[in-house]
Amino acid sequence: MNKEILDFLGIQEDDAKDLKGFSSKFSELFIRKQNLNDSKSPEYKEIAPSIIGKVAGNAQTVITRKLKEAGVDISKNDFKDKMIEEVVEFAFDQLSGAYGTKIKDLEKAAAAGGDQALTDLKEKYESLQKKNQDTESALSTLKSALSEKEKNFASELKGFKLKSAKRDLFGSAQYAEGIQDVAKIGFQTHIENNFSLDLDENESLVLLTKEGHRIPNPKKAGEFLSPLDIMKEEGLKLGVWAANPHEKEKKKPFEAKNNFGNQGHQGAFPAGGNTRKISSAIKQ
């Protein structure tokens, strides 16, 4: 197995002595991003429940406590197989039903008594009304908190998918022979510094200008350059990409120099502990 590929993936050579060992270690470390879109996939079932389950469990605990304070007892079975939204809706229904029953009982008691019973009814009604408002407020706050957690989860999931897509893109780079690792790191930094990497509505990686625009394909009207096309174009400019064998001139690999006066795309990378510049200058 190619050591450079193993180093890039973070897999030890001892774990990849054959295809079976490599496949086992790769499956342990990485998850295909498209599988996270399928709620039935093993990858989704492995990651999502640990996060969503914890959020739902916390919500059930808080709701159970608040309902008990309001005089409504429920069990864990009442929440079984329910989504977070269903848990909150169930809590409101139970609360509304309990208060409705209490108010009817008080109204019946008032009809059988005199002025004192009416006074007692009014006080108890006001007390119940305040408790109901407090509980509904707490549940509403909880629902907002759950919604925020879901948004954070979606954001974290997108970040995970974007990181995976970027790793796949840079891993597909076709570097010219003899390009050193430090130059590859510099080239990747150059791409990230000069373009915005994001996921489109189909969760496919796109490279945008810093202003957030897609880059048109000059050879095909109405189409845009793919991330790999853009990376290849930049790589050929800087001399790090494997040149087309049909080209008349083959550019030399770009070099690390202390040359701050050259123009063109540049990217920084560490060399010898000091920050160096990657120049697009090409020796003739």
C-alpha positions in Angstrom: 0.0 0.0 0.0 1.4 3.5 -0.9 2.9 5.0 2.2 2.0 8.5 1.1 -1.7 7.6 0.9 -1.6 5.8 4.2 0.1 8.9 5.9 -2.6 11.1 4.4 -5.4 8.9 5.7 -3.6 8.5 9.1 -3.4 4.7 8.8 -0.4 2.8 10.0 1.4 0.5 7.6 1.0 -2.5 10.0 -2.8 -2.0 9.7 -2.7 -2.1 5.9 -0.5 -5.0 5.0 -3.3 -6.3 2.8 -6.6 -5.1 1.3 -8.6 -6.7 4.1 -6.6 -5.0 6.8 -6.7 -1.6 5.0 -10.5 -1.9 4.4 -11.1 -2.7 8.0 -9.1 0.2 9.3 -10.5 2.6 6.7 -14.1 1.7 7.7 -13.2 2.2 11.3 -11.8 5.7 10.8 -14.0 7.1 8.0 -17.7 7.4 7.1 -19.0 8.1 3.6 -20.7 11.5 3.8 -23.6 10.4 1.4 -24.5 7.7 3.9 -25.3 10.3 6.6 -28.2 11.5 4.4 -29.9 8.1 4.7 -31.5 7.6 8.0 -31.6 3.9 7.4 -27.8 3.6 6.8 -25.6 2.0 9.5 -23.5 5.2 9.6 -26.4 7.4 10.3 -27.7 5.0 13.0 -24.3 5.1 14.6 -23.8 8.8 14.8 -27.3 10.5 15.0 -28.8 8.5 17.9 -26.0 9.3 20.3 -26.6 13.1 19.8 -30.4 13.2 19.2 -31.0 10.6 21.9 -29.2 12.6 24.5 -31.2 15.7 23.6 -34.4 13.8 23.8 -33.5 12.2 27.1 -32.7 15.5 28.7 -36.0 16.9 27.3 -38.0 14.0 28.8 -36.4 14.5 32.2 -37.2 18.2 32.3 -40.8 17.7 31.1 -41.5 14.9 33.5 -40.3 17.1 36.4 -42.3 20.1 35.3 -45.5 18.1 34.8 -45.1 16.5 38.2 -44.8 20.0 39.8 -48.1 20.8 38.1 -49.7 17.6 39.6 -49.4 15.5 36.4 -47.6 12.1 36.7 -46.3 10.4 33.6 -43.9 7.5 33.0 -41.1 6.8 30.6 -43.4 4.6 28.6 -45.5 7.7 27.7 -42.4 9.0 25.8 -41.5 5.7 24.1 -40.8 5.9 20.4 -41.7 9.6 20.3 -39.8 12.3 18.4 -38.8 15.5 20.4 -41.6 17.5 18.9 -44.1 14.8 19.9 -42.7 14.7 23.4 -43.4 18.5 23.8 -46.8 18.2 22.2 -47.7 15.3 24.5 -46.7 17.3 27.5 -48.9 20.2 26.5 -51.9 17.9 26.0 -51.4 16.3 29.4 -51.1 19.6 31.1 -54.2 21.0 29.4 -56.3 17.9 30.2 -55.2 17.9 33.9 -56.0 21.6 34.4 -59.3 21.3 32.6 -60.4 18.5 34.9 -59.4 20.4 38.0 -61.3 23.5 36.9 -64.5 21.5 36.2 -64.2 20.0 39.7 -63.9 23.4 41.3 -66.8 24.7 39.3 -69.0 21.9 40.6 -67.9 22.5 44.1 -68.7 26.2 43.8 -72.2 25.4 42.6 -72.9 23.3 45.7 -71.6 26.0 48.1 -72.1 29.6 48.9 -70.0 32.8 48.7 -67.0 31.2 50.5 -66.9 28.3 48.0 -66.9 30.9 45.2 -64.1 32.8 46.9 -62.1 29.5 47.3 -62.8 28.7 43.7 -61.5 32.0 42.5 -58.3 31.7 44.5 -57.7 28.2 43.3 -58.5 29.1 39.7 -56.0 32.0 39.8 -53.4 29.7 41.4 -53.9 27.1 38.7 -53.9 29.7 35.9 -50.6 31.1 37.1 -49.0 27.6 37.5 -50.3 26.8 34.0 -48.7 29.9 32.5 -45.4 29.2 34.3 -45.4 25.6 33.1 -46.3 26.5 29.5 -43.5 29.2 29.6 -41.0 26.6 30.8 -42.1 24.1 28.1 -41.9 26.9 25.4 -38.3 27.7 26.6 -37.4 24.1 26.4 -38.8 23.7 22.9 -36.7 26.7 21.8 -33.6 25.1 23.4 -34.3 21.8 21.6 -34.7 23.6 18.3 -31.4 25.4 18.8 -29.7 22.1 19.6 -31.1 20.6 16.4 -29.7 23.5 14.4 -26.3 23.1 16.1 -26.4 19.4 15.2 -27.2 20.2 11.6 -24.3 22.7 11.5 -21.9 20.2 13.0 -23.1 17.6 10.5 -22.5 19.9 7.6 -19.0 20.8 9.0 -18.2 17.1 9.1 -19.4 16.5 5.6 -17.5 19.6 4.3 -14.3 18.4 6.0 -14.7 15.0 4.4 -15.4 16.5 1.0 -12.3 18.7 1.2 -10.2 15.7 2.2 -11.4 13.8 -0.8 -10.7 16.8 -3.1 -7.1 17.3 -1.9 -6.6 13.5 -1.9 -7.5 13.5 -5.7 -4.8 16.0 -6.6 -2.5 14.8 -9.4 0.8 16.3 -8.4 3.8 16.5 -10.7 6.6 14.0 -10.1 9.0 15.1 -7.4 6.7 17.5 -5.6 7.6 17.5 -1.9 5.0 17.2 0.9 5.7 20.8 2.1 4.8 22.1 -1.4 1.6 20.0 -1.4 0.6 21.6 2.0 1.4 25.0 0.5 -0.7 24.3 -2.5 -3.7 23.3 -0.3 -3.3 26.4 1.7 -3.2 28.4 -1.5 -6.6 26.9 -2.6 -8.2 27.6 0.8 -6.8 31.2 0.9 -8.0 32.1 -2.6 -11.4 30.3 -2.7 -14.3 29.6 -0.5 -15.1 25.9 -0.1 -18.7 25.0 0.6 -21.5 22.5 0.0 -24.3 23.2 -2.4 -28.0 22.2 -2.0 -27.1 18.7 -3.1 -24.3 18.6 -0.5 -21.7 18.4 -3.2 -18.4 20.4 -2.8 -18.2 23.7 -4.7 -15.3 26.2 -5.0 -16.5 29.8 -5.0 -14.7 33.1 -5.4 -14.2 35.0 -2.1 -17.3 37.0 -3.1 -19.3 33.8 -3.1 -19.8 33.3 -6.9 -19.4 30.1 -8.9 -16.7 30.2 -11.6 -18.1 29.8 -15.1 -16.6 27.2 -17.5 -15.1 29.2 -20.4 -15.5 26.2 -22.7 -19.1 25.4 -21.9 -21.8 28.0 -21.8 -24.1 27.9 -18.8 -21.8 25.5 -16.8 -19.4 26.0 -14.0 -15.9 24.7 -13.3 -15.8 21.7 -10.9 -13.6 21.9 -7.8 -11.1 19.5 -9.4 -11.0 21.7 -12.6 -10.2 24.8 -10.6 -7.6 23.0 -8.5 -6.0 21.6 -11.7 -6.0 25.1 -13.3 -4.3 26.6 -10.2 -1.9 23.7 -9.9 -0.7 24.1 -13.5 -0.2 27.8 -13.0 2.0 27.1 -9.9 3.8 24.2 -11.5 2.7 21.5 -9.0 0.3 19.7 -11.1 1.2 16.8 -13.5 1.3 18.7 -16.9 -0.6 17.4 -19.9 1.8 15.3 -22.0 0.5 17.0 -25.2 1.6 20.5 -24.0 4.6 21.9 -25.7 6.1 23.3 -22.5 6.2 21.5 -19.2 6.4 23.8 -16.3 8.8 23.1 -13.5 7.4 22.5 -9.9 7.0 25.7 -8.0 9.6 26.3 -5.3 9.7 27.7 -1.8 11.5 31.0 -1.8 12.0 34.1 0.3 10.6 36.1 -2.5 7.9 38.6 -1.5 8.1 40.7 -4.6 6.6 38.3 -7.1 3.0 38.7 -8.1 0.4 36.0 -8.6 -1.2 33.5 -6.3 0.7 32.8 -3.2 0.3 30.6 -0.2 2.2 30.2 3.1 3.6 27.0 4.5 6.1 26.1 7.3 9.7 25.4 6.3 12.4 25.0 8.9 10.2 26.5 11.6 9.8 29.8 9.8 7.0 31.0 7.6 7.9 30.8 3.9 6.2 32.0 0.7 5.2 29.8 -2.2 6.0 31.8 -5.4 4.6 31.2 -8.8 7.8 32.3 -10.4 9.1 29.8 -12.9 12.7 29.5 -14.0 13.2 29.5 -17.7 
